[in-house]
Amino acid sequence: MSLWDKVKETGKAVKDTAAKGVKTISDEMARQAEEKRLKEGLLSTFWLEDMKGLCKQYGYSGPSPYEVDFDTGRKHKVKLEREDWFKYCMGLSLDKLKKYAERNRRISQDAREVLTEIDEKQREAFSQVDAIYEESQKMSMTENPSTGQTSQVVSVSSDFEEILSAIRTNYEDAIRDQEFNDEDQFNDNLVSYLRAKFGDKHRIENTRKLHRDTGDIFIDGKYVLELKYADNKGTLDTGLQETKRYKEKNYPGVAVIILDVGALTGALSQYKRWYEEDGAKVLILRGKGERKKVKKRYFVREE
């Protein structure tokens, strides 16, 4: 091959790589725009009291009732309007808005069309994820020259290792002073981090609410992250069943991310060994948090 041919080949490879990068960014921007549209449509059916109830249910404080005078540095109280709550609630995940709306009869009636569209979009997204995974499974099949039989090649790629390394170091440092009320908050926060850091090169799917065998976070249609908010053994025991299912599906990369909030620190090393026996990588992150207790209401029937 001549020098000129090598230059042309290198140029074509660079051009193809750049085109793939642009398409990935374009796809992510389109996804974010679509999610924003759906959230705006859903929130438009919320009354002010609904937005306050939404924040209260998930442990969020809501918009600040104070503004800062940048000339004097003093804070003064302002009256919060519906628009202030609307903007604040736009920062919550679409899953949280949808779940709250479905439980509120008044909202669910007004938002029936939006909720139906969200369900359709989620089904469409995961049919694409399934197709990507099936294709990745085909590509990972190799043929044994001596027998002519194919076998599954299961290995953890450098991409997956890079993601786990970032979670182990950068992410754990970032959440050192942050408190999480439950696994949902932990999950949404980690999804946001991964999309910000790796969204230009990996497809990060938030699959926690869809009850599929793809974990809480599904990456590139083949890597599984299962999250555990370690404040009770029931949650950790469920993880034992989940890692066994993932092993049966031959995912090339599975990791259990445990948030150690101090309740079961002594037991985590044993669970780590059990998860690893099923082929999962395990990261234990030190964090802060206490699960929000739901107050029970009792009614006394008068005789």
C-alpha positions as CSV (number, residue, x, y, z in Angstrom):
1,M,0.0,0.0,0.0
2,S,1.4,3.4,-1.0
3,L,1.8,6.3,1.4
4,W,-1.1,8.1,-0.3
5,D,-3.4,5.1,0.1
6,K,-2.5,5.0,3.8
7,V,-3.3,8.7,4.2
8,K,-6.7,8.2,2.4
9,E,-7.5,5.2,4.6
10,T,-6.6,7.0,7.8
11,G,-8.7,10.0,6.7
12,K,-11.7,7.8,6.0
13,A,-11.3,6.1,9.4
14,V,-11.2,9.5,11.1
15,K,-14.2,10.7,9.1
16,D,-16.2,7.6,10.0
17,T,-15.4,7.9,13.7
18,A,-16.4,11.6,13.7
19,A,-19.7,10.8,11.9
20,K,-20.5,8.1,14.6
21,G,-19.7,10.7,17.3
22,V,-22.0,13.3,15.8
23,K,-24.8,10.7,15.4
24,T,-24.4,9.7,19.1
25,I,-24.6,13.3,20.3
26,S,-27.5,14.0,17.9
27,D,-29.4,11.0,19.2
28,E,-28.8,11.9,22.8
29,M,-29.9,15.5,22.2
30,A,-33.1,14.2,20.5
31,R,-33.8,11.9,23.4
32,Q,-33.4,14.7,25.9
33,A,-35.6,17.0,23.9
34,E,-38.3,14.3,23.7
35,E,-38.1,13.6,27.4
36,K,-38.4,17.4,28.1
37,R,-41.5,17.6,25.9
38,L,-43.1,14.6,27.7
39,K,-42.3,16.1,31.2
40,E,-43.8,19.5,30.2
41,G,-46.9,17.8,28.9
42,L,-47.3,15.8,32.0
43,L,-46.6,18.6,34.5
44,S,-49.1,20.9,32.6
45,T,-51.8,18.6,34.1
46,F,-50.6,19.0,37.7
47,W,-52.2,21.5,40.0
48,L,-50.0,23.5,42.4
49,E,-50.9,21.2,45.3
50,D,-50.0,18.2,43.1
51,M,-46.5,19.5,42.5
52,K,-46.1,20.1,46.3
53,G,-47.3,16.6,47.0
54,L,-44.9,15.1,44.4
55,C,-41.9,16.8,46.1
56,K,-43.1,15.7,49.5
57,Q,-43.5,12.1,48.5
58,Y,-40.0,11.8,47.2
59,G,-38.4,13.9,49.9
60,Y,-37.5,17.0,47.9
61,S,-37.7,20.4,49.5
62,G,-39.1,22.2,46.5
63,P,-38.0,25.6,45.1
64,S,-36.3,28.0,47.5
65,P,-38.6,30.8,48.9
66,Y,-35.7,33.2,49.0
67,E,-33.9,35.3,46.5
68,V,-30.4,36.8,46.9
69,D,-29.8,40.5,46.3
70,F,-26.4,40.3,44.6
71,D,-25.6,44.0,45.4
72,T,-26.1,43.6,49.2
73,G,-25.7,39.8,49.5
74,R,-28.9,39.7,51.6
75,K,-31.7,37.2,51.1
76,H,-35.4,38.2,51.0
77,K,-38.4,36.0,51.0
78,V,-40.6,35.8,47.8
79,K,-44.0,34.3,47.1
80,L,-43.6,31.1,45.1
81,E,-45.9,30.8,42.1
82,R,-47.0,27.7,40.1
83,E,-44.3,28.5,37.6
84,D,-41.6,28.2,40.2
85,W,-42.8,24.8,41.2
86,F,-43.2,23.8,37.6
87,K,-39.5,24.7,36.8
88,Y,-38.3,22.8,39.9
89,C,-40.3,19.7,39.1
90,M,-38.9,19.7,35.6
91,G,-35.6,18.6,37.3
92,L,-37.2,15.4,38.5
93,S,-37.0,12.2,36.5
94,L,-39.8,11.3,34.0
95,D,-40.3,8.0,35.9
96,K,-41.1,9.9,39.1
97,L,-43.6,12.2,37.4
98,K,-45.3,9.3,35.7
99,K,-45.5,7.1,38.8
100,Y,-47.0,10.0,40.8
101,A,-49.5,10.9,38.1
102,E,-50.7,7.3,37.8
103,R,-51.4,7.1,41.5
104,N,-53.4,10.4,41.5
105,R,-56.8,9.8,39.9
106,R,-57.4,13.4,39.0
107,I,-54.0,13.8,37.2
108,S,-54.2,10.4,35.5
109,Q,-57.6,11.3,34.0
110,D,-56.3,14.6,32.6
111,A,-53.0,13.2,31.5
112,R,-54.2,9.9,30.0
113,E,-52.8,10.7,26.5
114,V,-49.4,11.8,27.8
115,L,-49.1,8.7,30.0
116,T,-50.0,6.5,27.1
117,E,-47.4,8.2,24.9
118,I,-44.7,7.7,27.6
119,D,-45.5,4.0,27.8
120,E,-45.2,3.7,24.0
121,K,-41.9,5.6,23.9
122,Q,-40.5,3.3,26.7
123,R,-41.6,0.2,24.8
124,E,-40.0,1.5,21.6
125,A,-36.8,2.3,23.4
126,F,-36.5,-1.1,24.9
127,S,-37.3,-2.9,21.7
128,Q,-34.2,-1.1,20.3
129,V,-32.2,-2.1,23.3
130,D,-33.2,-5.8,22.8
131,A,-32.2,-5.6,19.2
132,I,-28.8,-4.1,20.1
133,Y,-28.3,-6.8,22.7
134,E,-29.2,-9.6,20.3
135,E,-26.8,-8.2,17.7
136,S,-24.0,-8.0,20.3
137,Q,-24.7,-11.6,21.3
138,K,-24.3,-12.7,17.7
139,M,-21.0,-10.8,17.3
140,S,-19.6,-12.4,20.5
141,M,-20.1,-15.9,19.1
142,T,-16.9,-17.6,17.8
143,E,-16.4,-20.8,15.9
144,N,-14.0,-23.5,17.0
145,P,-12.0,-24.5,13.9
146,S,-11.5,-28.0,15.0
147,T,-15.1,-28.8,15.8
148,G,-17.0,-26.3,13.8
149,Q,-19.1,-25.4,16.8
150,T,-19.8,-21.9,18.1
151,S,-19.3,-20.8,21.7
152,Q,-20.1,-17.7,23.6
153,V,-17.1,-15.5,24.5
154,V,-17.8,-13.7,27.8
155,S,-15.3,-11.1,28.8
156,V,-15.4,-7.8,30.5
157,S,-14.3,-5.1,28.1
158,S,-12.0,-2.2,28.8
159,D,-15.1,0.1,28.2
160,F,-16.9,-1.6,31.1
161,E,-13.8,-1.4,33.3
162,E,-13.5,2.3,32.5
163,I,-17.0,2.9,33.6
164,L,-16.6,1.0,36.9
165,S,-13.3,2.8,37.6
166,A,-15.0,6.2,37.2
167,I,-17.8,5.1,39.6
168,R,-15.3,3.8,42.1
169,T,-13.2,6.9,42.2
170,N,-14.8,10.1,40.7
171,Y,-18.4,9.3,41.5
172,E,-17.8,8.2,45.1
173,D,-15.9,11.4,45.7
174,A,-18.7,13.4,44.2
175,I,-21.4,12.0,46.5
176,R,-19.4,12.1,49.7
177,D,-21.5,14.8,51.2
178,Q,-24.7,14.0,49.5
179,E,-27.6,12.2,51.2
180,F,-29.9,9.7,49.5
181,N,-33.4,8.8,50.9
182,D,-33.8,5.7,48.9
183,E,-32.6,3.5,46.0
184,D,-34.5,5.6,43.5
185,Q,-32.6,8.8,44.3
186,F,-29.3,6.9,44.2
187,N,-30.3,5.4,40.8
188,D,-31.3,8.7,39.2
189,N,-28.2,10.4,40.5
190,L,-25.9,7.7,39.1
191,V,-27.7,7.7,35.7
192,S,-27.2,11.5,35.5
193,Y,-23.5,11.1,36.3
194,L,-23.0,8.4,33.7
195,R,-24.8,10.3,31.0
196,A,-22.8,13.4,31.7
197,K,-19.5,11.6,31.6
198,F,-20.0,8.8,29.0
199,G,-23.2,9.9,27.1
200,D,-21.1,10.8,24.0
201,K,-19.7,7.3,23.7
202,H,-22.1,4.9,25.5
203,R,-25.9,4.4,25.6
204,I,-27.0,4.8,29.2
205,E,-30.5,3.4,29.8
206,N,-32.4,3.9,33.1
207,T,-34.2,0.5,33.3
208,R,-35.0,0.4,37.1
209,K,-38.8,1.0,36.7
210,L,-39.4,-1.4,33.8
211,H,-39.0,-4.7,35.7
212,R,-36.9,-6.3,33.0
213,D,-33.8,-8.6,33.4
214,T,-31.5,-5.7,32.5
215,G,-30.8,-4.4,36.0
216,D,-31.3,-0.8,37.1
217,I,-28.9,0.7,34.5
218,F,-28.3,-0.9,31.1
219,I,-25.3,0.2,29.1
220,D,-24.9,-0.3,25.3
221,G,-27.5,-3.1,25.4
222,K,-25.1,-5.5,27.1
223,Y,-23.7,-4.2,30.4
224,V,-25.8,-4.5,33.6
225,L,-25.6,-2.3,36.7
226,E,-27.7,-3.5,39.7
227,L,-27.9,-0.9,42.5
228,K,-28.4,-1.7,46.2
229,Y,-29.2,0.8,48.9
230,A,-27.8,-1.2,51.8
231,D,-30.1,-0.5,54.7
232,N,-31.8,-3.9,55.0
233,K,-30.8,-7.5,54.2
234,G,-34.0,-8.1,52.2
235,T,-32.6,-5.8,49.5
236,L,-29.3,-7.5,49.4
237,D,-30.9,-11.0,49.4
238,T,-32.9,-10.0,46.3
239,G,-29.6,-9.2,44.7
240,L,-28.5,-12.9,45.0
241,Q,-31.4,-14.0,42.8
242,E,-30.8,-11.2,40.3
243,T,-27.1,-11.9,39.8
244,K,-28.0,-15.6,39.1
245,R,-30.5,-14.5,36.4
246,Y,-27.9,-12.2,34.8
247,K,-25.4,-15.0,34.8
248,E,-27.9,-17.3,33.0
249,K,-28.4,-14.6,30.3
250,N,-24.6,-14.4,29.6
251,Y,-24.3,-10.7,29.8
252,P,-20.6,-9.8,29.1
253,G,-20.5,-7.4,32.1
254,V,-22.5,-7.3,35.3
255,A,-21.8,-5.2,38.3
256,V,-23.6,-4.7,41.7
257,I,-23.1,-1.2,43.0
258,I,-23.8,-1.1,46.8
259,L,-24.4,2.2,48.6
260,D,-23.1,1.6,52.2
261,V,-25.1,4.0,54.4
262,G,-23.7,2.5,57.6
263,A,-26.6,0.2,58.5
264,L,-25.0,-3.1,57.4
265,T,-21.4,-2.3,56.8
266,G,-20.2,-5.5,58.6
267,A,-22.3,-7.8,56.4
268,L,-21.4,-6.3,53.0
269,S,-18.1,-8.3,52.5
270,Q,-20.0,-11.6,52.7
271,Y,-22.6,-10.4,50.1
272,K,-19.8,-9.1,47.9
273,R,-18.3,-12.7,47.9
274,W,-21.7,-14.2,47.1
275,Y,-22.3,-11.8,44.2
276,E,-18.8,-12.4,42.8
277,E,-19.5,-16.2,42.9
278,D,-22.1,-15.5,40.2
279,G,-19.6,-13.6,38.1
280,A,-20.6,-10.1,39.0
281,K,-18.2,-7.3,39.7
282,V,-19.0,-5.5,43.1
283,L,-18.4,-1.9,44.1
284,I,-19.1,-0.8,47.6
285,L,-19.5,3.0,47.9
286,R,-19.6,4.9,51.2
287,G,-22.5,7.3,51.3
288,K,-25.0,9.0,53.5
289,G,-28.7,8.5,53.8
290,E,-31.6,7.3,55.7
291,R,-34.7,5.8,54.0
292,K,-37.7,8.1,54.3
293,K,-40.2,6.5,56.6
294,V,-43.8,6.5,55.3
295,K,-46.2,7.5,58.1
296,K,-49.1,5.0,58.5
297,R,-52.6,6.4,59.0
298,Y,-55.0,4.4,61.2
299,F,-58.7,4.8,61.2
300,V,-60.9,3.8,64.1
301,R,-64.4,2.6,63.2
302,E,-67.0,3.9,65.5
303,E,-69.5,1.3,66.8
